[in-house]
Amino acid sequence: MQATNKPAFHRRSIKPERFLALGFFLLIVAGGFVLTLPVSSADGRTVGIRQAMFSATSAVCVTGLSIVDVGVELSFFGQAVLLMLIQVGGLGFMAFATLIMVALGRRISLRDRMILRDAMNQEALSGMVRLTLAFFLIALVVELCGALLLMTRLIPLYGPARGVWQSLFTSVSAFCNAGFDLMGIRAPYSSLVAYAGDPVVSLTIAGLIVVGGIG
């Protein structure tokens, strides 16, 4: 009796590709909701459900499209939420879940490995956890190197606190090919136009985009 019930249970389980789609959907909804909160807005008023959901979708799916000026209209909290969505969307939420489970000492099940394999676009199941950890380490090193290079130009312009944050945000956004930036603080919706003649900024960001895009 138990043997006949077991296949039925497996047939009812969510397929890996559906699990990934559901995970991205829930991440977008949760991120969009947080961005609607007044604490996420620079002026203490909500940016609106349409703007928040659009921004969350664009960040998680790293499309590079935006209907808000992140550097002007979002508070530091809102920018941090958006950056988290960019990082999780760019590197994969299942990969983040794996990293958390490893940090907590939890066992990675076969089903988790199958979902991770699909998320990482791999064919084999063996070595998936090691590959994920190596992937995170490489991404972290590249993003930090990019941020350090940007700090040499942005800290003199914005001061230590703002310069460091802007460098980190820009580096992660560029590596994940997200297209978001905080440059609007100088001129609304100006993006990187003011740095077109700055080889350090332009070449660093271009390098991060290429490396992140190649994967």
C-alpha positions in Angstrom: 0.0 0.0 0.0 2.8 2.4 0.8 4.6 1.5 -2.4 1.6 2.6 -4.5 1.2 5.9 -2.6 4.8 6.9 -3.1 4.6 7.6 -6.8 1.4 9.6 -6.4 3.2 11.8 -3.8 6.1 12.4 -6.3 3.7 13.2 -9.1 2.1 16.0 -6.9 5.5 17.6 -6.1 6.4 20.8 -7.8 8.7 20.5 -10.8 12.0 22.3 -10.5 11.2 24.8 -13.3 7.9 25.6 -11.7 9.5 26.0 -8.3 12.0 28.5 -9.8 9.2 30.5 -11.5 7.2 30.6 -8.3 10.2 31.6 -6.3 11.0 34.6 -8.6 7.3 35.6 -8.5 7.1 35.6 -4.7 10.4 37.5 -4.6 9.1 40.2 -6.9 5.8 40.5 -5.0 7.6 40.7 -1.6 10.2 43.2 -2.9 7.5 45.3 -4.6 5.5 45.5 -1.4 8.5 46.6 0.7 9.3 49.3 -1.9 5.7 50.7 -1.5 6.3 51.4 2.2 7.0 55.1 3.1 10.3 54.1 4.6 11.5 53.1 1.1 10.8 56.6 -0.3 13.1 59.6 0.0 10.3 62.0 0.8 8.5 59.7 3.3 5.6 59.0 1.0 4.9 55.9 -1.0 6.3 55.8 -4.5 3.1 54.0 -5.6 2.3 50.3 -6.2 2.9 50.5 -10.0 6.3 52.1 -9.7 7.3 49.7 -6.8 6.2 46.6 -8.6 7.8 47.6 -11.9 11.1 48.4 -10.1 11.0 45.1 -8.2 10.3 43.2 -11.4 13.0 45.0 -13.3 15.5 44.4 -10.5 14.8 40.7 -10.0 14.8 40.1 -13.8 17.8 42.4 -14.3 16.2 44.1 -17.3 17.8 47.6 -16.8 14.4 49.4 -17.1 13.3 51.9 -14.5 10.4 54.4 -14.1 11.9 55.9 -10.9 15.1 57.8 -10.4 16.6 55.5 -7.7 19.2 58.0 -6.5 16.5 60.7 -6.0 13.2 59.0 -5.2 14.3 56.1 -3.0 15.7 56.4 0.5 18.8 54.5 1.6 16.5 51.7 2.8 14.7 51.5 -0.5 18.0 51.5 -2.4 19.3 48.7 -0.2 16.1 46.7 -0.9 16.5 47.2 -4.6 20.2 46.2 -4.4 19.2 43.0 -2.7 16.7 42.2 -5.4 19.3 42.9 -8.0 21.8 40.6 -6.4 19.4 37.8 -5.8 17.9 38.1 -9.3 21.3 38.4 -10.9 23.0 35.5 -9.1 19.8 33.3 -8.6 17.6 33.0 -5.6 18.1 29.3 -5.4 21.8 29.8 -5.2 21.2 32.2 -2.3 19.0 29.7 -0.6 21.8 27.1 -1.0 24.3 29.5 0.5 22.0 30.1 3.5 21.4 26.4 4.1 25.2 25.7 3.9 25.8 28.5 6.4 23.2 27.0 8.8 24.7 23.6 8.4 21.6 22.1 6.8 21.8 19.2 4.4 21.2 19.9 0.7 18.6 17.4 -0.5 18.5 15.7 -3.9 15.5 17.8 -4.9 17.3 21.0 -3.9 20.3 19.9 -6.0 18.0 19.3 -9.0 16.4 22.8 -8.6 19.9 24.3 -8.2 21.1 22.4 -11.3 18.3 23.9 -13.4 18.9 27.4 -11.9 22.6 27.2 -12.6 22.1 25.9 -16.2 24.1 22.7 -15.5 23.6 19.1 -16.6 25.2 17.1 -13.8 24.1 16.9 -10.2 27.5 16.2 -8.7 29.5 19.1 -7.4 26.6 21.6 -7.5 27.1 22.9 -4.0 30.8 23.4 -4.5 30.1 25.1 -7.9 27.6 27.5 -6.2 30.0 28.5 -3.4 32.8 29.1 -6.0 30.4 31.1 -8.1 29.5 33.3 -5.1 33.1 33.8 -4.1 34.1 34.9 -7.6 31.1 37.2 -7.9 31.9 38.8 -4.6 35.6 39.3 -5.5 34.7 40.9 -8.9 32.1 43.2 -7.4 34.4 44.3 -4.6 37.2 45.0 -7.0 34.9 47.0 -9.2 33.6 48.9 -6.2 37.2 49.7 -5.0 38.1 51.1 -8.4 34.9 53.3 -8.4 35.6 54.5 -4.9 38.8 56.2 -6.2 36.6 58.5 -8.3 33.3 58.7 -6.4 34.6 59.3 -2.8 36.2 62.6 -3.8 33.0 63.6 -5.4 30.4 62.5 -2.8 32.4 62.0 0.4 33.2 58.8 2.2 29.8 57.5 3.1 28.0 58.4 -0.1 30.9 57.5 -2.3 31.3 54.0 -0.8 27.6 53.2 -1.0 27.3 54.6 -4.6 30.4 52.6 -5.6 29.0 49.3 -4.1 25.6 49.8 -5.6 26.9 50.6 -9.1 29.4 47.7 -9.0 26.7 45.1 -8.1 24.2 46.6 -10.6 26.8 46.6 -13.4 28.0 43.0 -12.7 24.4 41.7 -12.6 23.6 43.7 -15.8 20.7 45.4 -13.9 21.1 48.9 -15.3 20.2 50.7 -12.1 22.3 53.6 -10.8 22.3 56.3 -8.1 23.8 59.0 -10.3 20.6 61.1 -10.4 21.8 62.8 -7.2 23.9 65.1 -9.4 21.2 65.6 -12.1 17.9 63.7 -12.2 17.8 60.9 -14.7 21.3 61.7 -15.9 22.6 58.1 -15.4 26.2 57.9 -16.4 26.2 60.8 -18.8 28.4 62.9 -16.5 31.1 60.2 -16.4 31.3 59.7 -20.2 34.8 61.3 -20.2 36.0 59.5 -17.0 38.0 56.4 -18.1 38.1 54.9 -14.6 34.3 55.0 -14.1 33.3 54.1 -17.7 35.8 51.4 -18.2 35.3 49.8 -14.8 31.5 49.7 -15.3 32.0 48.4 -18.8 34.3 45.6 -17.6 31.8 44.6 -14.8 29.1 44.4 -17.4 31.1 42.2 -19.7 32.4 39.9 -17.0 28.9 39.6 -15.4 27.2 39.1 -18.8 29.6 36.3 -19.8 28.9 34.6 -16.4 
